[in-house]
Amino acid sequence: MAYPLMEHPSGDDFFFDGAFYNVCSDKADELSKPTDDRTYYETVRIRRGVLLFLEDHMARLTKSVKGLEDFPVDTKDISDKAYSFLKKIGFNKDGNIRIVLTKDHLLIHLVDVNVPDRSMFENGINTSLLKWERQTPNLKIFRGDYKNTVNAKFKTENAHGKPFELVLSDNDGKLYEGSMSNLFVIMDGKVYSAPDDKILIGITRRRVIEALKRSGLELATGMFTMDELVKGNAAIFVSSTPFDILPVTYIDDHTFNSVNDPLLNMISEAYAGYTEEYIASHLEVI
């Protein structure tokens, strides 16, 4: 299914194939129309002008391309262009950037993403369940059918209003991933995530695993049905580039006391410290 190269641009300018354009230009209109080109992308968080964990994003971008087309991906050149773009537009604060790649084109633009407010970190988020088996889950590419289904589900309210995130379940009813995040379960003193071959390996997820190690914990492999989560008094959280770690309070009609889980709070603190170390080490080189 055709889908546009550029979605939800933010700011005044963007970079495309070696040139800068305004978001109100004819080129922007052109890139906002659906294309049949196979499209790969990474959304990278910007913190104080630092592209957070950029090297991990570039490694995943390369893996996605090699999984389907295997054309050359110059990750250093893309990284340099991303930082040059931020310097050109004078952007040195917090936000998100999207790097979009096809076999013949490179697009870089600021992107408007749904960032949670403070209350969501403090009180947890509302989610809804969506039965969906991902195709090639380890490859991050645009899939129109999936995006259309997800967008429709986001507009459907449950008892707590519109969901901030969707939790995906497989054909066996086991929860394994968020629609735009990785899913973690804390139960009986252990932290679980779905098997690697079942999910998109998120950049933040990799760093959450490091935070687990710093907290003296290990990640176990496991997937659970809704009934198992409820009976096990599970705490649930999701991780993603735009919002780091968020506790899950509602999955439709089910309530979880995730925000008060001591292990989740410990993991969140360790992750925040780890992230600050990364930013501090990269401020000197931008």
Steps between C-alpha positions, in 0.01 A plus 500: 500500500642839399590746773662847498867553577431795729249489785422748776791737429587759762702819472552711188756307296605149401787331318446290189769353271765760580280812505291691752133578443222680682209294635265721295685431172390300199760239596327453834169449321666245273647304791166500681339297222497118514791324331557139401866524603594261781566734789720452807504744788630579847355751744781630721450696819686828539609595851675837537611472139636145538358227278435240766653156430543590133746217437237246604247656263748483214574135570128417494449700181777301332349173622158595364643577156708184489194297594316597181717676240860518618605823329797690652421703813765756597413544866779751566383720215139482619603579858711795385213632290259467792722707727570748218125538455453582869788747485363662183158563657651597837324225693673425833212408729272196550290346225495220244650458157399252231750348260328346197691290249417335169732348243529837326409766758586635845257721693567658840245713684381593844189300582200572714444197725254432779707576810343407836439766760635478855179347637548193279838429658351548846165324452568260215338479159178369354543231230277280287555147374544432128529150356771524234785274391790704364664405169882516505487656850876567516490733196383857540326603179174680417205260470180670391257227609644489850507878536140535384379234745695658788378852419138382502546323835655810658179688424286244686440584867493247780363563852790738571488699178718476192810283550847651502645170376379166365617164633528231234398139560583205277265234372532311830390803701847567641606864533835567342554864393361851481399655169780758535690357797648192660305330778641385835331301777612485863365198683625299799813714522602440138494725192372341179496592131391308191761302304722709275368337183146604592554875526668806358814537709453853629791736559368598842442132581872433460576775750228380737675163506821681599305678776378160620858381530596812693210425735618143558222352285489288186250487217307175472317383188127458541158585357173496690127509439287770660365252755854402601598864548196572715540189716871568541447862619742606228653844456527602136703766323589599146812658356546710188725772361252788541418428866763270653308296761129524578301293752177342376198546727217389270466243224136556406297389807797356690691707760866451601679667791815551295583852622560375855716202410841539670689313227352719229596815692854367545530421129371846404757672722785288363391571142481876564853498641630297207342740252652804669844339477454455124390861448789636704753295303365626164449869578871554447499370143193667349 
